[in-house]
Amino acid sequence: MLDGGDHVGVSRRPIHWWNPAALLAIVALVATVVLVGRALDRTDKVNVADLAAVAIAAAVAAAAVVTWARRRNTAAGHPADVTQALDVLADLVRRQWQDEARNRLLDDPEPIPVRWNLTANEAVMSTPRLISAATAFTFTGRSDDIATLARDFRTLTRRRLIITGGAGMGKTTLAIQLLLQLLSTRATDQTSASEGEIVPVPVLLPVSGWDTDAHPRLQDWLAVRLTTDYPALAAPQLGAGAAAALAERGHILPVLDGLDEIPAPTRAQVIAALNASLTARDQLILTSRRAEFATAVHEAGRPLTAAAVIVPKPLTPQAAADYLTACLPASPTEAWTHTLAALRSRTAPGLTQLAATPLGLWLIRTVYVTPGTDPAPLTGPLGADADALRTHLLDHVIPAVIAARPPSTDPADHFRPRHRLDSDATRRYLTYLARAFPPATTRDITWWHIARTTSHIRPAIGVTVGLTFGLTAVLTPMIWVGAVISGTWPGLLIGLAFGLVRATAWVNETPGFANLRLRGRTFRSFRFDTAALAFRLVAGLVVGFAFVPMLVLMTGLNPADRLTLELWLYIWLGIILAPRLITRAEQPTLESTSTPRSSRRAHRTLTLLRTIVPGLAFGLAFGLAFGLDTWLAFGLMTGLAFGFAVGPMAGLVMGNHHAWLVCTIAVTQLALKRQLPWRVMDFLDDAHRLGLLRAVGPVYQFRHAALHDHLAAASASDEPRGLGR
């Protein structure tokens, strides 16, 4: 049964009253321009100027009418196909987190056996009768038996769970394990669900992305974030507003990670917003450090309704030693035998304390087990001091992973970088990112916000835009622009001023989306909508009428000449076809998802389309118009030269998404200072493959907050030699 109806095969849309009304309005505007043109003396340049003014006013009015009608069409679009949207989302989330779990080695060689149980702090949890129907409510589980823990989660009355614990205790890991387990049993859960019961799709999102001032309701933020992280939900096949429908109707199980990673005053606001947003059917999983969560609940004045709160138990020395033994060969070296014996007997207290956390085991494994390094320091002087040992391991984790994993170009090798990395340079780059995205503010490393971390970004944008405009003035054939731009310096000054004015807005813009690949697209997604086509045809007429008088004023052409009419015709066709290609490229497919690399690539594609397509369309229009009257090859060459010169300028001005351009400018600045590499996304991808970073949708984070904190707090004297060179 389809919720909202299966309308993928629908081929025709209903004709709403506003479409004919809009067409009549545009036809009236065109008729007005024609009548004014016939009434004026075309040999008088003053009259031609009046005609141009009327035509321009008509074009502006037509644009307003088209915008109004398109908004009404969007609002009245096909309802969302919730069933198909759920299946698409579940598949995307499963693939995303299976890949991430593989990169994090969650099951290699086996999950770390962390034990979890209900918190003893009753002040942070609702009364037990709201949480569970059991008479004597308890909740225990193990990270290495996630199936049982997920089953116990499903027995909770409203299926709400808060995962708390100290730093490095595996809170996010448990959330990912639960997400994957719930996805793997989703089909079975749907079969056994009672009538009316919703089996939601779990989706992990960082709490740091939620601005409760902009989106007071959780569902509103979920709709925005789902569309950003999973563009497939905006595919035409799923109807209008699929993401909003899923969030509003309780079909999403939000797995909110890192309440403790947002500023302290905001945590209580999130608790209050969750209580105000969640209905009886809404499920939730939330992770946070224990102390920060307790403080947030106290400041909010009440706990999260009907949510069980669990805490981990430190790993026993025996469990930690068993896990490390599983990571070693069947016959470990004598040094490892001695180290494991010291861990089991607790004779190295610092080692014992560090190994009681999943973070500590990851550091020990990464620095000493994987590269096959002598583990003697673990039981030496450092073994007596947990803090000193932890700092030692954090200092050596970057060179250890680089040495243990040489680069590989094999697509099946997910754990090795694609490029050879230098450990000093890698630490320098990661240290810059750790400080540029400070832990007290955010854990998210977003490529489109790199520009915010650079100094003098506004002048840099202004100079870039100015040079582009100036270069346009040089490359454009002067016969066409002589009346508008008369040399390099005016173009440079105009571009510089424009860039300085728009720089602040561009730095704060979010990425757009465009994909030129045909895979996953249906014929329907390329078909012209009748109303949209009619609007574009008539709007093209109006703009064409507006352009011809301006052309007459600039060039002295006779309005009755066949050349002028041909030029108007080709510009009309360009106006129809050029935006259509960009619009269709912006429509995602059912396979579209957002990773840091794919989001930047998609935005780069959008920028290039906005730069090339208008230039190509108008260049061909000019070329064909003049080439048919003279020499076609010469006309096309001249027209294309004009189009490709003006295109970059149009691409800079058009649209609301300039994140790729701004990021490129910022990275150029930082690369010249040796603070980031030139190919920053390749570097981030390699750091992710090495296990130093993790990916959450289009955002990177340090795999462990401890590494983020360690690099952000490192002083200049702690940095490797050569950082200042």
C-alpha positions, 0 to 999 in steps of 0.5 A: 500500500502506497502512502500518498499514492504511486504516481511515478507513472503519471504522465500529465499534470492537471491544468490549474487556473493560474497557468492560463492566467499567467499566459494571458498576462504575458501575451498581453505584455507582448501585445503591448510591446508590439503595439507600442513598436508599431506606433513609434517611428523606428527611424527616430532613435528617441522613439527606439529608446522609448520602445526599449524602455517599454520592452524592458518593463514588459520583460520585468513584469513577465519575469514576475508573472512566471515566478508567481506561476512557478511557485504556485505549480511547485506548491501544487505539485504531486504529493510525495510517494512516501513508501518509495521515498522510505525505501530509497532513503533506507538503501542510501543510509545503509550503504553510507554507514556500511562503508563508514563502519568498514572504514572504522574497522568496527567489526575487525577483528570483532566489536569492542565488548563495552557493557551498557546499563541504565544510569543510576542518576534518576534526575536525568531520566523520566519515570520508569513507567513512561519508558517501559511497560515492564514492572521491574525495568532494566536495560543492559547490553553489550556492543559485541551483541548489538542484536540483543541491544536493538531488540531491547530498544524496540521494547521501549514504549516510545523507543527513545534512547540516550547514550551517555558516557565519558570521552572515548567510550564508544557512544557514536560507535554504538549509535552506528551499530544500532543504526545498521542493526535496525536497518538490517531488520527493517523488513522483518520489523515491517512484516511483524508490525501491528496495524498503523505502527510505523517502522522508521528509517534511522538517520544519523545526524550531528546535533551541531547542525541544528539551529533551534532558532531557525528551526524550532521544530525537530521535524522542520530541521530534519526536512532541510537536513535530509534534503541536503544529505540525501538529494535523492529525496528531491528526485522528481519520481518521489513527488513534491516534499518527500523529505518533509513528509517523511519527517512530519509523519514520523517515518524518520528515527533521528540518531542525533550525535554529539549533544556535548559538542555544541555550545553549553547554552544551546544544549538545554535549548535542544532538550527543550526543542526535542520535548516540544517536537516529539509526539507519542509516535516519534522515536529518538537516539541521542549521544552525549557525554554524561556530565554535559547531558546532566547539566543540559537536563538540569538547565532545561528543567526536565528530562527527555520524555520517555527516554532511557539513559544508558552509560558504559562500564569501563572495560576490564583489563581482561576484556581489553587484553583479549581484544588486543590479542585478537588483533595480534597474530596467533603467536605474538612476540615476546614484547607483546606477551609481556605487555598483555601480561602487564595489562591483565595483572594491572602492573602498568596502571596508566596502560590499564586506565587507558585500555579501559576505553575504546579510544585507548584501545584504538590508539594502542592498536593504531600506533603499535599493533597495526604497524608492528611497532615494539610496544615496550613504551606501553609498559615503561615509564609512560605505562604508569601515567595514563595522561602522558601515555595518551598524549604520547599515542596522540602525538604518534597516531598520524605518522603511524597510520601513514607508515602502516598504510602506503598509498594504493590505487586499487578501488577495492582497497578502502583503507589506504590513501590514494596519494603519498602523504608526508607525516609533518605536512599532514599534521600541519594541515590537520592542526590548521583544520582543528584550530579553524573549526575549534572544538568549543564551536563545532566538530564539523569540518565543512569545505564550504566554510573553509573561506570563513577561516581565512583572513582577507577573504573579501579582498581576495574575492573582489580581486578574483571577480575584478580580474574576471571582469577585466579579462572579459573586457579584453577577450570580448570582441570590441565591436560588441562591447565598445559601447559598454566596456571600453577596456580592461581597467573599467572591467577590473574596477567594476568586478572589484567593486561587485566582488567586494560588495557580494563577498560576505554573502558568498562566504556564507552561502551553502552548496548547490547541486548539479549532476550531468550523469544520465544514469538513474534519470528517466525520460520523464525527468527530461520532458518539458512541462507544458506550462513551463515550456509555454512560459519560457517561449513567451518570456523569450519573446518579451526578452527578445523584443527588449533586446532588439531596441537596445541592439539598434541603439548600440549598433545602428542596425535597422530594426527591419533588417533580416539580421536583426530579426534573426538575432532576436530569434536565436536569442529567443531560442537561447533563452528557452534552452539554456536555463532548461539544461541547468534546471534539469541538471539540478534535479537529483536522481534516486541514487544521489547522495551527499558526501564531502567529495560528491557535494563539492563536485556537484557544486563545481558542476553547477558553477561550470554550467552557469558559466558555460551554458549561458555563454554557449547559448548566447554565443551561438545566437550571435554567431548564427545571426551574423554568420548567416548574413556573412560567413557562417564559420566567421560568425560562429567563431565571433559569437562563441568568442563573445559568449565564452568571454561573457559566460564567466561573468554571467556565471559569477553573477547568476544564482545563489550558490558560490561556495565552490568558487569561494572555497577555491579562492580560500584554499589558494590563499591557504596553500600559498601559506602551506596551511592546507594542500592545493588539492584539499578534498583529495587530502581530506579523503586520504585522511578519511581512508587512514581513519583519522577523519570520519564522514557524516553526510557532506561533513568531515569530523575527526574520528575521535574528538580527543584527536581534534582537541589534542591538535587544536590545543597544541602549541607552536613548540609542540608542532613538528619541525618544519611547520614554520618553513 
